[in-house]
Amino acid sequence: SVLQLWLLVAQIIQSSYGQIVLTQSPDYVSVSPGETVTINCKAIRSLTESSGTNSLAWYQQKSGQAPKLLIYGASTRHTGTPERISGSGSGTDFTLTISRMEAEDAGDYYCMQYFSFPLTQ
């Protein structure tokens, strides 16, 4: 059927390219309130669509809680994300910047690509 053919094509494409690996740095950072933190995320291949859209998101996760979306499209703030948190970058290199750190900013931060399946972080 058409659906089976599409799934087969998708599997072939995925196996040809493999999953996109993301590398974040630094692994850990300790800062004082009021300071600025920069987190980097590097992909093994471009996450920029032909339209110019960057398929990268940033999440914050606190212990015992579900991840919270902060940034999508590499630089667009999700509803509720404060202006002091910003994202930038394109292609393979992306950055999350948190200015004027506050106690509530403590947690784990992840970049995630949605350029292709499987989604990776």
DSSP file (Angstrom, degrees, kcal/mol; ACC not computed):
  #  RESIDUE AA STRUCTURE BP1 BP2  ACC     N-H-->O    O-->H-N    N-H-->O    O-->H-N    TCO  KAPPA ALPHA  PHI   PSI    X-CA   Y-CA   Z-CA
    1    1 A S     >        0   0    0      0, 0.0     4,-2.2     0, 0.0     5,-0.2   0.000 360.0 360.0 360.0 169.3    0.0    0.0    0.0
    2    2 A V  H  >  +     0   0    0      1,-0.2     4,-2.5     2,-0.2     5,-0.2   0.897 360.0  52.2 -62.1 -41.0    1.0    3.6   -0.2
    3    3 A L  H  > S+     0   0    0      2,-0.2     4,-2.5     1,-0.2    -1,-0.2   0.919 109.6  48.1 -62.9 -44.4    1.4    3.9    3.6
    4    4 A Q  H  > S+     0   0    0      1,-0.2     4,-2.2     2,-0.2    -1,-0.2   0.899 111.8  50.4 -63.4 -39.7    3.7    0.8    3.7
    5    5 A L  H  X S+     0   0    0     -4,-2.2     4,-2.5     2,-0.2    -2,-0.2   0.919 110.3  49.7 -63.7 -43.2    5.8    2.3    0.8
    6    6 A W  H  X S+     0   0    0     -4,-2.5     4,-2.6     1,-0.2    -2,-0.2   0.913 110.5  49.8 -61.8 -43.7    6.1    5.6    2.6
    7    7 A L  H  X S+     0   0    0     -4,-2.5     4,-2.2     2,-0.2    -1,-0.2   0.885 110.7  50.4 -63.1 -38.5    7.2    3.9    5.8
    8    8 A L  H  X S+     0   0    0     -4,-2.2     4,-2.3     2,-0.2    -2,-0.2   0.927 111.0  48.0 -65.1 -44.9    9.8    1.9    3.9
    9    9 A V  H  X S+     0   0    0     -4,-2.5     4,-2.6     1,-0.2    -2,-0.2   0.916 111.2  51.4 -61.1 -43.2   11.1    5.0    2.2
   10   10 A A  H  X S+     0   0    0     -4,-2.6     4,-2.6     1,-0.2    -1,-0.2   0.895 109.9  49.6 -61.1 -40.8   11.2    6.8    5.6
   11   11 A Q  H  X S+     0   0    0     -4,-2.2     4,-2.6     2,-0.2    -1,-0.2   0.896 110.8  49.7 -65.8 -39.8   13.2    3.9    7.1
   12   12 A I  H  X S+     0   0    0     -4,-2.3     4,-1.8     2,-0.2    -2,-0.2   0.929 112.3  47.2 -64.6 -44.9   15.6    3.9    4.2
   13   13 A I  H  X S+     0   0    0     -4,-2.6     4,-1.9     1,-0.2     5,-0.3   0.929 113.6  48.4 -61.6 -45.2   16.2    7.6    4.6
   14   14 A Q  H  X S+     0   0    0     -4,-2.6     4,-3.2     1,-0.2    -2,-0.2   0.916 112.3  47.6 -62.9 -43.5   16.6    7.4    8.3
   15   15 A S  H  < S+     0   0    0     -4,-2.6    -1,-0.2     1,-0.2    -2,-0.2   0.803 109.9  55.0 -69.7 -26.8   19.1    4.5    8.1
   16   16 A S  H  < S+     0   0    0     -4,-1.8    -1,-0.2    -5,-0.2    -2,-0.2   0.898 121.2  27.4 -70.6 -40.2   21.0    6.4    5.4
   17   17 A Y  H  < S-     0   0    0     -4,-1.9    -2,-0.2    -5,-0.1    -3,-0.2   0.772  96.5-152.5 -94.0 -29.0   21.5    9.4    7.5
   18   18 A G     <  -     0   0    0     -4,-3.2     2,-0.1    -5,-0.3    -2,-0.1  -0.048  40.1 -45.3  74.0 173.8   21.4    8.0   11.0
   19   19 A Q        -     0   0    0      1,-0.1     2,-0.6    -4,-0.1   100,-0.1  -0.427  59.9-109.6 -79.1 154.4   20.3    9.9   14.1
   20   20 A I        -     0   0    0     98,-0.4     2,-0.4    96,-0.2    93,-0.2  -0.725  30.8-147.9 -85.6 120.6   21.6   13.4   14.7
   21   21 A V        -     0   0    0     -2,-0.6    23,-1.4   100,-0.1     2,-0.4  -0.750  10.0-160.8 -91.7 132.6   23.9   13.5   17.7
   22   22 A L  E     -A   43   0A   0     -2,-0.4     2,-0.5    21,-0.2    21,-0.2  -0.914   2.0-161.4-112.5 140.1   24.0   16.6   19.8
   23   23 A T  E     -A   42   0A   0     19,-2.7    19,-2.6    -2,-0.4     2,-0.3  -0.981   7.2-161.7-123.6 122.2   26.8   17.6   22.1
   24   24 A Q  E     -A   41   0A   0     -2,-0.5    17,-0.2    17,-0.2    15,-0.0  -0.758  14.2-128.6-101.7 147.8   26.3   20.1   25.0
   25   25 A S  E    S+A   40   0A   0     15,-2.0    15,-3.4    -2,-0.3     2,-0.1  -0.986  74.6  28.4-149.5 148.0   28.9   22.1   26.8
   26   26 A P        -     0   0    0      0, 0.0    -1,-0.1     0, 0.0     3,-0.1   0.656  65.1-151.5 -75.3 168.9   29.8   22.7   29.5
   27   27 A D  S    S+     0   0    0      1,-0.3     2,-0.3    -2,-0.1    -2,-0.1   0.847  81.2   7.6 -70.4 -34.2   28.6   19.5   31.4
   28   28 A Y        -     0   0    0      2,-0.0     2,-0.4     0, 0.0    -1,-0.3  -0.998  64.5-175.2-149.7 142.6   28.2   21.5   34.6
   29   29 A V        -     0   0    0     -2,-0.3     2,-0.5    -3,-0.1     8,-0.0  -0.996   9.4-159.1-143.0 138.6   28.4   25.1   35.6
   30   30 A S        +     0   0    0     -2,-0.4     2,-0.3     2,-0.0    -2,-0.0  -0.972  24.2 166.5-117.8 123.4   28.2   26.7   39.0
   31   31 A V        -     0   0    0     -2,-0.5     3,-0.1     4,-0.1     6,-0.1  -0.867  31.5-118.8-133.6 165.3   27.2   30.4   39.1
   32   32 A S    >   -     0   0    0     -2,-0.3     3,-2.0     1,-0.1    69,-0.2  -0.712  48.3 -81.8 -99.9 154.8   26.1   33.1   41.6
   33   33 A P  T 3  S+     0   0    0      0, 0.0    69,-0.2     0, 0.0    -1,-0.1  -0.263 117.0  28.8 -53.9 138.7   22.8   35.0   41.4
   34   34 A G  T 3  S+     0   0    0     67,-2.4    66,-0.5     1,-0.3    68,-0.1   0.197  95.4 115.8  94.9 -16.1   23.0   37.8   38.9
   35   35 A E    <   -     0   0    0     -3,-2.0    66,-2.9    65,-0.2     2,-0.4  -0.291  65.1-115.0 -82.1 170.7   25.7   36.2   36.7
   36   36 A T        -     0   0    0     63,-0.2     2,-0.4    64,-0.2    63,-0.2  -0.892  24.2-161.6-109.5 136.9   25.2   35.2   33.1
   37   37 A V  E     - B   0  98A   0     61,-2.6    61,-2.8    -2,-0.4     2,-0.5  -0.947   2.1-164.5-119.1 137.5   25.4   31.6   31.9
   38   38 A T  E     - B   0  97A   0     -2,-0.4     2,-0.4    59,-0.2    59,-0.2  -0.987   3.6-170.6-122.6 127.4   26.0   30.3   28.4
   39   39 A I  E     - B   0  96A   0     57,-2.9    57,-2.8    -2,-0.5     2,-0.3  -0.965  11.0-151.3-117.6 131.6   25.3   26.8   27.3
   40   40 A N  E     -AB  25  95A   0    -15,-3.4   -15,-2.0    -2,-0.4     2,-0.4  -0.759   9.7-169.5-105.4 148.7   26.4   25.5   23.9
   41   41 A C  E     -AB  24  94A   0     53,-2.6    53,-2.5    -2,-0.3     2,-0.4  -0.983   4.9-170.8-137.6 123.6   24.8   22.8   21.8
   42   42 A K  E     -AB  23  93A   0    -19,-2.6   -19,-2.7    -2,-0.4     2,-0.3  -0.961   5.8-157.6-120.6 131.1   26.5   21.4   18.7
   43   43 A A  E     -A   22   0A   0     49,-2.5   -21,-0.2    -2,-0.4     4,-0.1  -0.726  24.1-128.0-102.8 154.1   24.9   19.1   16.1
   44   44 A I  S    S+     0   0    0    -23,-1.4     2,-0.3    -2,-0.3   -22,-0.1   0.671  95.0  18.0 -77.7 -14.5   26.8   16.7   13.8
   45   45 A R  S    S-     0   0    0    -24,-0.2    -1,-0.1    46,-0.1    -2,-0.0  -0.983 102.7 -69.1-150.1 165.0   24.8   18.2   10.9
   46   46 A S        -     0   0    0     -2,-0.3    46,-0.2     1,-0.1    -2,-0.1  -0.142  27.6-168.5 -58.5 138.9   22.8   21.3   10.1
   47   47 A L        +     0   0    0     44,-2.7     8,-2.9    -4,-0.1     2,-0.6   0.161  54.5 112.9-107.5  13.6   19.4   21.7   11.8
   48   48 A T  B     -D   54   0B   0      6,-0.2     6,-0.2     7,-0.1     5,-0.1  -0.799  61.1-140.5 -93.4 120.8   18.4   24.6    9.6
   49   49 A E    >   -     0   0    0      4,-3.7     3,-1.9    -2,-0.6    42,-0.1  -0.239  28.6-104.5 -70.4 164.4   15.5   23.8    7.2
   50   50 A S  T 3  S+     0   0    0      1,-0.3    -1,-0.1     2,-0.1    -2,-0.0   0.773 123.5  60.4 -60.9 -25.2   15.5   25.1    3.6
   51   51 A S  T 3  S-     0   0    0      2,-0.1    -1,-0.3     1,-0.0     3,-0.1   0.588 122.7-107.3 -76.8 -10.5   13.0   27.7    4.8
   52   52 A G  S <  S+     0   0    0     -3,-1.9     2,-0.2     1,-0.4    -2,-0.1   0.305  75.1 138.7  98.8  -7.9   15.5   29.0    7.2
   53   53 A T        -     0   0    0     -5,-0.1    -4,-3.7     1,-0.1     2,-0.6  -0.492  48.4-138.8 -71.6 137.8   13.8   27.6   10.3
   54   54 A N  B     -D   48   0B   0     19,-0.4     2,-1.7    -6,-0.2    -6,-0.2  -0.885   5.4-149.4-100.6 120.4   16.1   26.1   12.9
   55   55 A S        +     0   0    0     -8,-2.9    59,-2.1    -2,-0.6    60,-0.5  -0.424  56.2 113.8 -90.4  63.4   14.7   22.9   14.3
   56   56 A L  E     -E  113   0C   0     -2,-1.7    18,-2.7    57,-0.2     2,-0.3  -0.998  39.9-173.7-137.0 136.6   16.2   23.1   17.8
   57   57 A A  E     -E  112   0C   0     55,-2.8    55,-2.6    -2,-0.4     2,-0.4  -0.891  14.0-142.9-125.9 156.6   14.6   23.6   21.2
   58   58 A W  E     -EF 111  71C   0     13,-2.4    12,-2.9    -2,-0.3    13,-1.5  -0.970  18.2-171.7-119.9 136.8   15.8   24.2   24.7
   59   59 A Y  E     -EF 110  69C   0     51,-2.9    51,-2.3    -2,-0.4     2,-0.4  -0.914  14.2-149.2-125.0 152.0   14.3   22.6   27.8
   60   60 A Q  E     -EF 109  68C   0      8,-2.5     8,-3.2    -2,-0.3     2,-0.4  -0.973  15.5-170.7-115.1 136.8   14.7   23.1   31.5
   61   61 A Q  E     -E  108   0C   0     47,-3.2    47,-3.1    -2,-0.4     2,-0.3  -0.988   4.4-163.6-131.3 127.5   14.1   20.2   33.9
   62   62 A K    >   -     0   0    0     -2,-0.4     3,-2.4     4,-0.4    45,-0.1  -0.764  45.0 -75.6-103.2 154.0   14.0   20.3   37.7
   63   63 A S  T 3  S+     0   0    0     -2,-0.3    -1,-0.1     1,-0.3     3,-0.1  -0.182 117.0   4.9 -52.0 127.3   14.3   17.3   39.9
   64   64 A G  T 3  S+     0   0    0      1,-0.3     2,-0.3    -3,-0.0    -1,-0.3   0.508 112.2 102.5  78.4   4.6   11.1   15.2   39.9
   65   65 A Q  S <  S-     0   0    0     -3,-2.4    -1,-0.3     1,-0.0     3,-0.1  -0.810  75.9-103.6-119.4 160.1    9.4   17.4   37.3
   66   66 A A        -     0   0    0     -2,-0.3    -4,-0.4     1,-0.1    -6,-0.1  -0.448  52.5 -87.7 -73.5 152.6    8.7   17.1   33.6
   67   67 A P        -     0   0    0      0, 0.0     2,-0.5     0, 0.0    -6,-0.2  -0.308  40.9-142.5 -59.8 146.0   10.9   19.0   31.2
   68   68 A K  E     -F   60   0C   0     -8,-3.2    -8,-2.5    -3,-0.1     2,-0.3  -0.959  13.4-124.2-116.5 125.6    9.7   22.6   30.5
   69   69 A L  E     +F   59   0C   0     -2,-0.5   -10,-0.2   -10,-0.2     3,-0.1  -0.498  36.5 164.1 -69.2 128.7   10.0   24.1   27.0
   70   70 A L  E     +     0   0C   0    -12,-2.9     8,-3.1     1,-0.4     2,-0.4   0.775  62.5  13.3-106.4 -49.2   11.9   27.4   27.1
   71   71 A I  E     -FG  58  77C   0    -13,-1.5   -13,-2.4     6,-0.2    -1,-0.4  -0.980  57.4-179.4-136.2 139.5   12.9   28.0   23.5
   72   72 A Y  E >> S+ G   0  76C   0      4,-2.5     4,-2.5    -2,-0.4     3,-0.6  -0.928  70.8  34.0-133.5 164.4   11.9   26.6   20.1
   73   73 A G  T 34 S-     0   0    0     -2,-0.3     2,-0.8     1,-0.3   -19,-0.4   0.785 123.2 -81.8  61.3  24.8   13.1   27.4   16.6
   74   74 A A  T 34 S+     0   0    0    -18,-2.7    -1,-0.3     1,-0.2    21,-0.2  -0.017 126.2  28.5  72.6 -29.8   16.5   28.1   18.2
   75   75 A S  T <4 S+     0   0    0     -2,-0.8     2,-0.6    -3,-0.6    12,-0.3   0.437  86.7 106.2-141.6  -0.2   15.5   31.6   19.3
   76   76 A T  E  <  -G   72   0C   0     -4,-2.5    -4,-2.5    10,-0.1     2,-0.3  -0.767  63.4-132.1 -92.1 123.4   11.8   31.9   19.9
   77   77 A R  E     -G   71   0C   0     -2,-0.6    -6,-0.2    -6,-0.2     2,-0.1  -0.523  17.4-129.7 -73.7 133.6   10.7   32.1   23.6
   78   78 A H    >   -     0   0    0     -8,-3.1     3,-2.5    -2,-0.3    -1,-0.1  -0.428  47.3 -72.0 -73.4 157.8    7.9   29.8   24.6
   79   79 A T  T 3  S+     0   0    0      1,-0.3    -1,-0.2    -2,-0.1   -10,-0.0  -0.269 123.7  19.3 -51.9 127.1    5.0   31.3   26.5
   80   80 A G  T 3  S+     0   0    0      1,-0.3    -1,-0.3    -3,-0.1    -2,-0.0   0.284  86.5 131.2  94.5 -11.0    6.2   32.2   30.0
   81   81 A T    <   -     0   0    0     -3,-2.5    -1,-0.3   -11,-0.2    -4,-0.1  -0.654  60.4-121.4 -76.8 123.1    9.9   32.1   29.3
   82   82 A P    >   -     0   0    0      0, 0.0     3,-1.9     0, 0.0    -4,-0.1  -0.233  15.2-117.2 -65.8 154.3   11.4   35.3   30.7
   83   83 A E  T 3  S+     0   0    0      1,-0.3    -2,-0.0    -6,-0.0    16,-0.0   0.727 110.1  70.4 -64.3 -22.2   13.3   37.8   28.4
   84   84 A R  T 3  S+     0   0    0     16,-0.1    15,-2.7    15,-0.1     2,-0.6   0.598  88.7  74.2 -73.5  -7.7   16.5   37.2   30.3
   85   85 A I  E <   +C   98   0A   0     -3,-1.9     2,-0.3    13,-0.2    13,-0.2  -0.931  68.2 167.1-104.7 122.4   16.6   33.7   28.7
   86   86 A S  E     -C   97   0A   0     11,-2.6    11,-3.1    -2,-0.6     2,-0.3  -0.953  23.7-151.9-137.8 154.4   17.5   33.8   25.1
   87   87 A G  E     +C   96   0A   0    -12,-0.3     2,-0.3    -2,-0.3     9,-0.2  -0.927  18.8 166.9-124.0 150.3   18.5   31.4   22.3
   88   88 A S  E     +C   95   0A   0      7,-2.2     7,-2.5    -2,-0.3     2,-0.1  -0.937  21.4  78.9-150.8 171.8   20.6   31.9   19.2
   89   89 A G  E     -C   94   0A   0     -2,-0.3     2,-0.3     5,-0.2     5,-0.2  -0.384  38.4-146.4 115.4 169.1   22.5   30.1   16.5
   90   90 A S  E >   +C   93   0A   0      3,-1.3     3,-1.7    -2,-0.1     2,-0.7  -0.963  62.5  20.3-163.3 169.0   21.9   28.2   13.2
   91   91 A G  T 3  S-     0   0    0     -2,-0.3   -44,-2.7     1,-0.3   -46,-0.1  -0.524 129.5 -22.4  69.1-110.4   23.3   25.4   11.3
   92   92 A T  T 3  S+     0   0    0     -2,-0.7   -49,-2.5   -46,-0.2     2,-0.5   0.504 122.8  74.0-111.7  -8.0   25.1   23.2   13.7
   93   93 A D  E <   +BC  42  90A   0     -3,-1.7    -3,-1.3   -51,-0.2     2,-0.3  -0.934  53.0 167.0-121.5 124.6   25.9   25.6   16.5
   94   94 A F  E     -BC  41  89A   0    -53,-2.5   -53,-2.6    -2,-0.5     2,-0.4  -0.923  14.0-159.3-134.8 155.3   23.4   26.9   19.0
   95   95 A T  E     -BC  40  88A   0     -7,-2.5    -7,-2.2    -2,-0.3     2,-0.5  -0.998   8.8-158.4-139.8 137.8   23.6   28.8   22.3
   96   96 A L  E     -BC  39  87A   0    -57,-2.8   -57,-2.9    -2,-0.4     2,-0.5  -0.977  18.0-167.0-110.8 127.6   21.3   29.3   25.3
   97   97 A T  E     -BC  38  86A   0    -11,-3.1   -11,-2.6    -2,-0.5     2,-0.6  -0.965   9.2-169.2-119.8 128.5   22.0   32.3   27.4
   98   98 A I  E     -BC  37  85A   0    -61,-2.8   -61,-2.6    -2,-0.5     3,-0.3  -0.955  13.1-164.0-116.5 112.3   20.6   33.0   30.8
   99   99 A S        +     0   0    0    -15,-2.7   -63,-0.2    -2,-0.6   -64,-0.1  -0.628  66.5  12.8 -94.5 153.6   21.2   36.5   32.1
  100  100 A R  S    S-     0   0    0    -66,-0.5    -1,-0.2    -2,-0.2   -64,-0.2   0.941  90.6-137.2  48.3  60.7   20.9   37.7   35.7
  101  101 A M        -     0   0    0    -66,-2.9   -67,-2.4    -3,-0.3     2,-0.3  -0.099  21.9-164.6 -50.2 139.5   20.7   34.2   37.1
  102  102 A E    >   -     0   0    0    -69,-0.2     3,-2.0   -68,-0.1     4,-0.3  -0.844  34.6-106.8-123.0 162.7   18.1   33.6   39.7
  103  103 A A  G >  S+     0   0    0     -2,-0.3     3,-1.7     1,-0.3    -1,-0.1   0.848 117.8  62.3 -57.2 -35.2   17.6   30.7   42.2
  104  104 A E  G 3  S+     0   0    0      1,-0.3    -1,-0.3    -3,-0.0    -3,-0.0   0.617  90.1  70.2 -68.8 -10.8   14.6   29.5   40.2
  105  105 A D  G <  S+     0   0    0     -3,-2.0    -1,-0.3     2,-0.0    -2,-0.2   0.567  70.6 116.3 -82.2  -8.6   17.0   28.9   37.2
  106  106 A A    <   +     0   0    0     -3,-1.7     2,-0.3    -4,-0.3    -3,-0.0  -0.355  47.6  76.5 -61.9 138.2   18.7   26.0   38.9
  107  107 A G  S    S-     0   0    0    -45,-0.1     2,-0.4   -47,-0.0   -45,-0.2  -0.941  82.8 -52.4 153.3-172.2   18.1   22.7   37.1
  108  108 A D  E     -E   61   0C   0    -47,-3.1   -47,-3.2    -2,-0.3     2,-0.4  -0.793  44.0-155.7 -99.0 141.5   19.2   20.7   34.1
  109  109 A Y  E     -E   60   0C   0     -2,-0.4     2,-0.4   -49,-0.2   -49,-0.2  -0.961  11.4-175.2-121.4 135.4   19.1   22.2   30.6
  110  110 A Y  E     -E   59   0C   0    -51,-2.3   -51,-2.9    -2,-0.4     2,-0.4  -0.975  18.0-147.6-130.3 139.9   18.8   20.2   27.4
  111  111 A C  E     -E   58   0C   0     10,-0.4     2,-0.4    -2,-0.4   -53,-0.2  -0.840  21.3-169.8 -96.7 147.4   18.9   21.0   23.7
  112  112 A M  E     -E   57   0C   0    -55,-2.6   -55,-2.8    -2,-0.4     2,-0.4  -0.998  11.8-144.6-139.4 133.1   16.7   18.8   21.5
  113  113 A Q  E     +EH  56 120C   0      7,-2.4     7,-0.9    -2,-0.4   -57,-0.2  -0.772  17.2 177.3 -97.4 142.3   16.6   18.6   17.7
  114  114 A Y        +     0   0    0    -59,-2.1   -58,-0.1    -2,-0.4     3,-0.1  -0.040  53.3 107.5-128.2  29.8   13.4   18.0   15.8
  115  115 A F  S    S-     0   0    0    -60,-0.5     2,-0.3     1,-0.2     4,-0.1   0.865  92.8  -3.0 -70.9 -38.6   14.9   18.3   12.3
  116  116 A S  S    S-     0   0    0      2,-0.2    -1,-0.2   -61,-0.1   -96,-0.2  -0.984  91.4 -62.4-152.0 159.6   14.6   14.5   11.8
  117  117 A F  S    S+     0   0    0     -2,-0.3     2,-0.1    -3,-0.1    -3,-0.1  -0.676 103.2  51.2 -88.2 146.2   13.5   11.4   13.6
  118  118 A P  S    S-     0   0    0      0, 0.0   -98,-0.4     0, 0.0    -2,-0.2   0.512  88.9-133.7 -75.0 148.8   14.4   10.0   16.0
  119  119 A L        -     0   0    0     -2,-0.1     2,-0.3    -5,-0.1    -5,-0.2  -0.454  30.3-166.9 -63.1 139.2   14.3   13.2   18.1
  120  120 A T  B      H  113   0C   0     -7,-0.9    -7,-2.4    -4,-0.2    -4,-0.1  -0.937 360.0 360.0-133.0 155.3   17.5   13.5   20.0
  121  121 A Q              0   0    0     -2,-0.3   -10,-0.4    -9,-0.2    -1,-0.1   0.313 360.0 360.0-135.6 360.0   18.8   15.5   22.9
